[in-house]
């Protein structure tokens, strides 16, 4: 409020009288009523007053008010205050007594509705600016954005910023005709390059950015696929747009993996396997030098573990069996290695932690053809019975189904013990054919 137009403060004696705790319920109720009614001084409020509040209101209105449920006319209260020492109307007095200017909530709602109408118009304009307003998938995209709530959760300001940025990237992609074909295009940009070129910010399309979410939703609608919900799905959709995301950070750790091909990459991998060296494979390598190569011969047995300590112990024990380590929740590179091994006809067997996150990872792996490796109910019960007293950890988090063996979930709930993979290391090393199955 402009200081020159601000209402004068209530006289101190009047303020003390009106701000007495006994009248607080009245002013709270009046403020709520006024804000909901567009600050119109109409109607009444019903409020419960104690003896002191009733006495104070009696003095203010000039008539006897009995304690209990009281109905007060706002126009009468407004007139009384204007003729009192307050010399101000009800809206002004309530604002000073309740800590700040009143808000015309009706007008605010109308303003919000108008602002959001403008947001949806700008989203349509973004499609039109890229020549995509008439695309068959455009209505489904807009409706999907509306239903998802990603813009409303972000807020007006964030949405207003993101949509023009989305439009800039959309125009660049549309100019390259990436929405016109169901065939995966040749890479046209690095992700940071596209972001820098269109947005002046190399991180403007990073995971979690609202602009990136809008673009990927548009791509999903255009290609007729589900909105990506995982990092892997988002990465695949970027590639389908001709955008090369980060292919070098996430890795899959492999050991004694011997691809059967005759090219330089399989030969290099077999040489490393022969030397007993662990190898970190990136998506860049898997989709470059290793593209089109088999990772294992049909029928080969490959053991997969969750914890790098298991692979390290296997290497130290002289294991020659091929292994893959997923290092917890698998990276995209690890998923690709496992999928390709399964597709190559290899028998992939997985062991992980007996806790809820661990069995969730196992369930996803088993759903694509991986087999359990000491991940049965009997394995869990035996390990639980052998736990040392100082190694007991209770399960935390939400129980997760174990579809490969439902009894396992029930056994875990019953025993309520988390058993980490390293606990079973001697048995795992024995399965791997270690020269010395005891961990050192």
C-alpha positions as CSV (number, residue, x, y, z in Angstrom):
1,X,0.0,0.0,0.0
2,X,1.2,3.5,-0.8
3,X,2.2,5.3,2.4
4,X,0.4,8.4,1.3
5,X,-2.9,6.6,0.9
6,X,-2.6,4.2,3.9
7,X,-5.3,4.4,6.5
8,X,-4.2,6.1,9.8
9,X,-3.4,3.8,12.6
10,X,-6.1,3.2,15.2
11,X,-5.8,5.3,18.3
12,X,-3.9,3.3,20.9
13,X,-6.8,3.2,23.4
14,X,-9.2,2.0,20.6
15,X,-6.7,-0.6,19.5
16,X,-6.4,-2.0,23.0
17,X,-10.1,-2.2,23.3
18,X,-10.7,-3.9,19.9
19,X,-7.7,-6.2,20.0
20,X,-8.7,-7.8,23.3
21,X,-8.4,-11.5,23.1
22,X,-12.1,-11.9,23.9
23,X,-13.0,-10.3,20.5
24,X,-10.4,-12.3,18.5
25,X,-12.9,-14.9,17.3
26,X,-15.1,-12.1,15.9
27,X,-12.3,-10.4,13.9
28,X,-11.1,-13.8,12.5
29,X,-14.6,-14.7,11.4
30,X,-15.2,-11.2,9.9
31,X,-11.9,-11.4,8.0
32,X,-12.8,-14.8,6.5
33,X,-16.2,-13.6,5.5
34,X,-14.9,-10.4,3.8
35,X,-12.2,-12.1,1.9
36,X,-14.6,-14.7,0.6
37,X,-17.1,-12.1,-0.4
38,X,-14.8,-9.9,-2.4
39,X,-14.4,-7.5,0.5
40,X,-18.1,-6.6,0.3
41,X,-19.4,-5.5,3.7
42,X,-22.6,-7.5,3.6
43,X,-24.3,-10.3,5.5
44,X,-23.6,-11.6,9.0
45,X,-21.2,-13.7,10.8
46,X,-21.9,-16.2,13.6
47,X,-19.3,-16.5,16.3
48,X,-19.1,-17.9,19.8
49,X,-17.9,-15.4,22.4
50,X,-17.0,-15.8,26.1
51,X,-18.2,-13.4,28.8
52,X,-15.4,-10.9,28.3
53,X,-15.9,-10.8,24.5
54,X,-19.7,-10.4,24.8
55,X,-19.2,-7.5,27.2
56,X,-16.7,-5.8,24.9
57,X,-19.0,-6.3,21.9
58,X,-21.9,-4.9,24.0
59,X,-20.0,-1.8,24.6
60,X,-19.1,-1.4,20.9
61,X,-22.6,-1.9,19.6
62,X,-24.4,-0.1,22.4
63,X,-26.7,-3.0,23.2
64,X,-26.5,-6.1,25.5
65,X,-24.8,-9.1,24.0
66,X,-25.1,-12.4,25.9
67,X,-22.1,-14.8,25.9
68,X,-22.5,-17.8,23.6
69,X,-23.4,-18.0,19.9
70,X,-23.8,-14.5,18.5
71,X,-24.8,-13.3,15.0
72,X,-23.3,-9.9,14.0
73,X,-24.4,-7.8,11.1
74,X,-21.3,-6.6,9.1
75,X,-23.0,-3.4,7.8
76,X,-24.0,-2.5,11.3
77,X,-20.5,-3.2,12.6
78,X,-19.0,-1.2,9.8
79,X,-21.3,1.8,10.6
80,X,-20.5,1.6,14.3
81,X,-16.7,1.6,13.7
82,X,-16.9,4.5,11.3
83,X,-18.8,6.6,14.0
84,X,-16.4,5.5,16.8
85,X,-13.0,6.7,17.8
86,X,-11.6,4.3,15.1
87,X,-13.0,6.6,12.4
88,X,-12.5,3.8,9.9
89,X,-14.6,1.2,8.2
90,X,-14.7,-2.6,8.9
91,X,-12.2,-3.6,6.2
92,X,-9.6,-1.2,7.4
93,X,-10.1,-2.0,11.1
94,X,-10.0,-5.8,10.5
95,X,-6.8,-5.4,8.5
96,X,-5.1,-3.6,11.3
97,X,-6.3,-6.0,14.0
98,X,-5.5,-9.2,12.1
99,X,-2.0,-8.5,10.8
100,X,-2.3,-7.2,7.3
101,X,-4.3,-6.2,4.3
102,X,-7.2,-8.3,3.4
103,X,-7.1,-10.3,0.2
104,X,-10.0,-10.2,-2.3
105,X,-10.0,-14.0,-2.8
106,X,-12.7,-13.9,-5.4
107,X,-10.7,-11.5,-7.5
108,X,-7.5,-13.5,-6.9
109,X,-9.3,-16.7,-8.1
110,X,-10.4,-14.9,-11.2
111,X,-6.9,-13.6,-11.8
112,X,-5.5,-17.1,-11.3
113,X,-8.0,-18.5,-13.8
114,X,-7.1,-15.8,-16.3
115,X,-3.4,-16.4,-15.8
116,X,-3.8,-20.2,-16.4
117,X,-5.9,-19.6,-19.4
118,X,-2.9,-17.6,-20.8
119,X,-0.6,-20.5,-20.0
120,X,-2.6,-22.9,-22.0
121,X,-2.8,-20.4,-24.9
122,X,1.0,-20.1,-24.8
123,X,1.3,-23.8,-24.9
124,X,-0.8,-23.9,-28.1
125,X,1.2,-21.0,-29.5
126,X,4.4,-23.0,-28.8
127,X,3.1,-25.8,-31.0
128,X,2.0,-23.4,-33.7
129,X,5.4,-21.7,-33.7
130,X,7.0,-25.0,-34.6
131,X,4.4,-25.8,-37.3
132,X,2.9,-28.6,-35.1
133,X,-0.4,-27.1,-34.1
134,X,-2.2,-29.4,-36.6
135,X,-0.2,-32.5,-35.7
136,X,-2.4,-35.5,-35.0
137,X,-0.8,-36.0,-31.6
138,X,-1.0,-32.3,-30.5
139,X,-4.4,-32.5,-28.7
140,X,-3.3,-35.6,-26.8
141,X,-0.1,-33.9,-25.8
142,X,-1.8,-30.8,-24.4
143,X,-4.5,-32.8,-22.6
144,X,-1.8,-35.0,-21.1
145,X,0.1,-32.0,-19.8
146,X,-3.1,-30.6,-18.3
147,X,-4.0,-33.9,-16.6
148,X,-0.5,-34.6,-15.3
149,X,-0.4,-31.3,-13.4
150,X,3.3,-30.7,-14.1
151,X,2.6,-27.1,-14.9
152,X,0.2,-26.4,-12.1
153,X,2.6,-28.0,-9.6
154,X,5.4,-25.9,-10.9
155,X,3.4,-22.7,-10.6
156,X,2.5,-19.8,-12.9
157,X,6.0,-18.2,-12.9
158,X,7.8,-21.4,-13.7
159,X,5.3,-22.4,-16.4
160,X,5.6,-18.9,-17.9
161,X,9.3,-19.3,-18.1
162,X,9.4,-22.9,-19.3
163,X,6.9,-22.7,-22.2
164,X,8.9,-20.2,-24.4
165,X,12.0,-22.3,-23.8
166,X,10.0,-25.4,-24.8
167,X,8.9,-23.6,-27.9
168,X,12.5,-22.8,-28.9
169,X,13.6,-26.4,-28.6
170,X,10.5,-27.7,-30.2
171,X,11.1,-25.4,-33.3
172,X,14.7,-26.8,-33.6
173,X,13.5,-30.4,-33.4
174,X,10.6,-29.8,-35.8
175,X,12.9,-28.1,-38.3
176,X,15.0,-31.4,-38.3
177,X,11.8,-33.3,-38.9
178,X,12.4,-35.6,-36.0
179,X,8.7,-35.9,-35.3
180,X,7.9,-37.0,-38.9
181,X,9.3,-40.5,-38.7
182,X,9.0,-43.6,-36.5
183,X,12.6,-44.5,-37.4
184,X,15.3,-43.6,-34.9
185,X,17.2,-40.7,-36.6
186,X,20.9,-40.3,-36.7
187,X,22.2,-38.3,-33.8
188,X,21.8,-34.6,-34.6
189,X,22.9,-33.0,-31.4
190,X,24.5,-33.7,-28.1
191,X,22.0,-32.9,-25.3
192,X,24.1,-30.1,-23.9
193,X,24.7,-28.7,-27.4
194,X,20.9,-28.6,-28.1
195,X,20.2,-26.9,-24.8
196,X,23.0,-24.4,-25.3
197,X,21.9,-23.6,-28.9
198,X,18.2,-23.1,-28.1
199,X,18.3,-21.9,-24.5
200,X,21.7,-20.4,-24.0
201,X,22.1,-22.8,-21.1
202,X,23.9,-26.1,-21.5
203,X,22.0,-27.5,-18.5
204,X,18.6,-26.3,-19.6
205,X,17.5,-29.8,-20.7
206,X,18.9,-31.7,-17.8
207,X,16.8,-34.4,-16.1
208,X,14.2,-32.7,-13.9
209,X,14.0,-29.5,-15.9
210,X,10.4,-28.5,-16.8
211,X,11.4,-27.6,-20.4
212,X,12.9,-31.1,-20.8
213,X,9.7,-32.7,-19.4
214,X,7.5,-30.9,-21.8
215,X,9.7,-31.8,-24.8
216,X,9.8,-35.5,-23.8
217,X,6.0,-35.5,-23.3
218,X,5.6,-34.1,-26.8
219,X,7.9,-36.7,-28.2
220,X,6.1,-39.5,-26.4
221,X,2.8,-38.3,-27.8
222,X,4.3,-38.0,-31.3
223,X,5.7,-41.5,-31.3
224,X,2.7,-43.0,-29.6
225,X,4.5,-44.3,-26.5
226,X,3.9,-43.8,-22.8
227,X,5.3,-40.8,-21.1
228,X,8.7,-41.8,-19.9
229,X,8.8,-42.6,-16.2
230,X,12.4,-43.7,-15.7
231,X,15.8,-42.4,-16.6
232,X,16.3,-45.2,-19.1
233,X,13.0,-44.4,-20.8
234,X,13.9,-40.7,-21.0
235,X,17.3,-41.5,-22.4
236,X,15.7,-43.8,-25.1
237,X,13.3,-41.0,-26.0
238,X,16.1,-38.5,-26.4
239,X,17.9,-40.9,-28.7
240,X,14.7,-41.3,-30.7
241,X,14.6,-37.5,-31.2
242,X,18.2,-37.7,-32.5
243,X,19.6,-36.3,-29.3
244,X,22.6,-38.0,-27.8
245,X,22.4,-37.9,-24.0
246,X,25.2,-38.6,-21.6
247,X,26.6,-42.0,-22.6
248,X,29.8,-42.2,-20.6
249,X,28.9,-41.6,-16.9
250,X,27.0,-44.8,-15.9
251,X,28.9,-48.1,-16.3
252,X,28.5,-51.8,-16.0
253,X,31.3,-53.6,-14.2
254,X,32.1,-57.0,-15.9
255,X,34.7,-59.6,-15.2
256,X,35.9,-62.5,-17.3
257,X,33.4,-61.6,-20.0
258,X,34.5,-63.3,-23.2
259,X,32.4,-62.1,-26.2
260,X,32.7,-64.7,-29.0
261,X,33.2,-62.4,-32.1
262,X,36.3,-61.8,-34.2
263,X,36.4,-58.1,-34.3
264,X,38.7,-55.8,-32.3
265,X,36.3,-55.2,-29.4
266,X,35.6,-58.9,-28.6
267,X,39.3,-59.6,-28.9
268,X,40.1,-56.8,-26.5
269,X,37.5,-58.0,-24.0
270,X,38.8,-61.6,-24.2
271,X,42.4,-60.3,-23.7
272,X,41.2,-58.4,-20.5
273,X,39.3,-61.5,-19.3
274,X,42.5,-63.6,-19.8
275,X,44.4,-61.1,-17.7
276,X,41.8,-61.2,-14.9
277,X,40.9,-57.5,-15.3
278,X,37.6,-56.0,-14.4
279,X,36.2,-53.7,-17.1
280,X,33.8,-50.8,-16.8
281,X,31.5,-50.7,-19.9
282,X,29.8,-47.4,-20.8
283,X,26.7,-46.9,-23.1
284,X,29.1,-45.1,-25.4
285,X,31.1,-48.3,-25.8
286,X,28.1,-50.7,-25.9
287,X,26.5,-48.6,-28.6
288,X,29.7,-47.9,-30.4
289,X,32.6,-50.4,-30.6
290,X,30.4,-53.2,-29.1
291,X,27.3,-52.4,-31.2
292,X,26.2,-55.6,-33.0
293,X,28.6,-57.8,-31.1
294,X,27.4,-60.7,-29.0
295,X,28.4,-60.3,-25.3
296,X,28.4,-64.0,-24.7
297,X,27.9,-67.3,-26.6
298,X,24.5,-69.0,-26.4
299,X,24.2,-71.1,-23.3
300,X,27.1,-69.4,-21.5
301,X,26.5,-69.0,-17.8
302,X,27.1,-65.5,-16.4
303,X,26.7,-64.6,-12.7
304,X,25.4,-61.2,-11.7
305,X,25.8,-59.6,-8.3
306,X,24.7,-56.4,-6.6
307,X,27.8,-55.4,-4.6
308,X,31.2,-54.7,-6.2
309,X,32.8,-56.4,-3.1
310,X,31.5,-59.7,-4.4
311,X,33.1,-59.3,-7.8
312,X,36.3,-58.1,-6.1
313,X,36.4,-61.1,-3.8
314,X,35.8,-63.4,-6.8
315,X,38.7,-61.8,-8.7
316,X,41.0,-62.2,-5.7
317,X,39.9,-65.9,-5.4
318,X,40.9,-66.7,-8.9
319,X,37.4,-67.1,-10.3
320,X,37.2,-67.6,-14.1
321,X,33.4,-67.6,-14.4
322,X,32.0,-64.5,-16.3
323,X,30.4,-62.0,-13.9
324,X,28.5,-58.7,-14.1
325,X,28.2,-56.4,-11.1
326,X,25.2,-54.0,-11.0
327,X,26.5,-51.9,-8.1
328,X,23.1,-51.4,-6.5
329,X,20.2,-50.1,-8.6
330,X,21.4,-50.8,-12.1
331,X,22.6,-48.0,-14.3
332,X,21.4,-47.8,-17.9
333,X,24.7,-49.4,-19.0
334,X,24.2,-52.3,-16.6
335,X,20.6,-52.8,-17.8
336,X,21.8,-52.9,-21.4
337,X,24.5,-55.5,-20.6
338,X,22.0,-57.8,-18.8
339,X,19.4,-57.4,-21.6
340,X,21.9,-58.2,-24.3
341,X,23.3,-61.2,-22.5
342,X,19.7,-62.6,-22.1
343,X,19.0,-61.8,-25.8
344,X,22.3,-63.6,-26.8
345,X,21.0,-66.7,-25.1
346,X,23.3,-66.6,-22.1
347,X,22.0,-67.9,-18.8
348,X,22.3,-64.9,-16.4
349,X,21.9,-65.7,-12.7
350,X,21.5,-62.9,-10.2
351,X,22.1,-62.5,-6.5
352,X,21.5,-59.4,-4.4
353,X,20.6,-58.1,-1.0
354,X,17.7,-59.7,0.9
355,X,16.1,-56.4,1.8
356,X,13.1,-54.6,0.2
357,X,15.1,-52.5,-2.3
358,X,17.2,-55.6,-3.1
359,X,14.3,-57.8,-3.9
360,X,12.7,-55.0,-6.0
361,X,15.8,-54.9,-8.2
362,X,15.8,-58.7,-8.4
363,X,12.1,-58.7,-9.5
364,X,12.8,-56.3,-12.3
365,X,15.8,-58.4,-13.5
366,X,13.9,-61.7,-13.3
367,X,11.1,-60.1,-15.4
368,X,13.4,-59.9,-18.4
369,X,14.7,-63.4,-18.2
370,X,17.4,-63.4,-15.5
371,X,17.3,-66.4,-13.1
372,X,17.6,-66.3,-9.3
373,X,21.0,-67.2,-7.8
374,X,20.7,-68.2,-4.1
375,X,17.6,-65.9,-4.0
376,X,15.1,-68.5,-2.8
377,X,13.2,-68.7,0.4
378,X,15.4,-71.5,1.7
379,X,18.5,-69.4,1.0
380,X,17.1,-66.5,3.0
381,X,15.9,-68.6,6.0
382,X,19.2,-70.4,6.2
383,X,21.2,-67.2,6.1
384,X,18.9,-65.6,8.7
385,X,19.5,-68.5,11.1
386,X,23.3,-68.2,10.6
387,X,23.4,-64.5,11.3
388,X,25.7,-63.5,14.2
389,X,24.1,-61.5,16.9
390,X,26.2,-58.4,16.1
391,X,25.2,-58.6,12.4
392,X,21.4,-58.4,12.9
393,X,19.7,-55.7,10.9
394,X,15.9,-55.3,10.7
395,X,14.1,-54.6,7.4
396,X,13.1,-51.1,6.7
397,X,10.8,-49.6,4.1
398,X,7.7,-51.0,2.4
399,X,7.5,-54.8,1.7
400,X,7.9,-55.7,-2.0
401,X,6.4,-58.8,-3.7
402,X,8.8,-61.5,-4.8
403,X,6.9,-62.9,-7.8
404,X,9.6,-65.6,-8.6
405,X,8.8,-67.1,-5.2
406,X,5.9,-65.5,-3.2
407,X,6.9,-67.4,-0.1
408,X,10.1,-65.4,0.1
409,X,8.3,-62.2,0.8
410,X,6.3,-63.9,3.6
411,X,9.5,-65.3,5.1
412,X,11.2,-61.9,5.0
413,X,8.2,-60.3,6.8
414,X,8.2,-63.1,9.4
415,X,11.9,-62.9,10.2
416,X,12.1,-59.2,9.7
417,X,15.9,-59.4,9.0
418,X,17.9,-57.7,6.2
419,X,20.7,-59.9,4.9
420,X,23.2,-58.2,2.7
421,X,24.9,-60.0,-0.1
422,X,28.4,-60.1,1.5
423,X,26.9,-62.3,4.3
424,X,26.7,-65.1,1.8
425,X,30.1,-64.5,0.2
426,X,31.6,-68.0,1.0
427,X,28.6,-69.8,-0.6
428,X,28.7,-67.4,-3.6
429,X,32.4,-67.9,-4.2
430,X,31.9,-71.7,-4.0
431,X,29.2,-71.4,-6.7
432,X,31.6,-69.4,-8.8
433,X,34.3,-72.1,-8.6
434,X,36.7,-70.1,-6.5
435,X,40.1,-71.7,-5.7
436,X,39.5,-70.5,-2.1
437,X,35.8,-70.0,-1.2
438,X,36.6,-68.3,2.1
439,X,36.8,-64.5,1.9
440,X,40.1,-63.1,3.0
